[in-house]
């Protein structure tokens, strides 16, 4: 899990294991209201997919979530996978 402050707002970015499929997910949630702001599906270290959201997302938040998804998708590259 990672806490990120972007544009004065705090976000919690974390990995969620898929239960009924092979994919895992990385979610980014706003800490002030718990809203899911961004979600990335991880099929493989090379297969990262931005999931559609019903509202606009800050580009910096999406970029930070993608960076974290890349870290956890490739734990052997020296990144923590928690």
N, C-alpha and C positions, 0 to 999 in steps of 0.2 A: 504494500500500500504506500501511496505517496500523497503528501499534502502539498498543494501548489497554490500560491497566491498570484492571481492574474488580474490586472486592472483593478486592484483594491478589493477583490473578492476571493474568498478561499474555496478551494475545491478538493475533494477527496477522490483520488484516482486509484482503482484497485482491480484485481483480476477476479473473475467469476468463472468457475469451472462449469462446462456444459454437462448437463445430466443425461439428456436423451440424444445427444449427438456428439460427434467427435470434436467439434469446435469449442473453444473457450472464448470468453469475452473480457474486455477491459471496459469498465464503466467509469465515467466521470460524473460526480454528483456535487452540486452546490452545497456547501456546508450550512448556509443560512436557512435553506428551506428543504433540502434533501432531494430537489428535483434532479432527475437524470438529464445531464446536459449533452453528453456525447457517449456513444457506444461503438466499440471497435470489435468485430468478430475476428478471431485468430484461427484459421484453418491449419496453418503451418508457419514456420518462421518466415516464409516468403509470401504467405497468403493472409494479408491484413485487409479487412473490408470495413469501411465506414457504414454503420447502419443508419437508415433514414430516421430522422427525428421530426416531430410535428411542429417544431418551432426553429427559429434561427439560433445558430450557435456562434459564439465568438471564435474567430479564426485562431487566435492564440491558444484558446482552451483546446480546440481540436488538435492543433499541432502538438501541444504538451501531452495529450492523451495518446496520440499516435507514437510519440517518442517513447512513452512508457510501455505501450504495447510492443514496440520493437525490442525493448529491454527484456521483457518477460518472455517474449517468443524465442529469444536466443540467450537463455541463461548461461550457456557455456562460454559466452563472450565476456564473462566477468560481471554480469549484472545479477542482482538479487531477484529471485522469482517469487517474492511474497507480496 
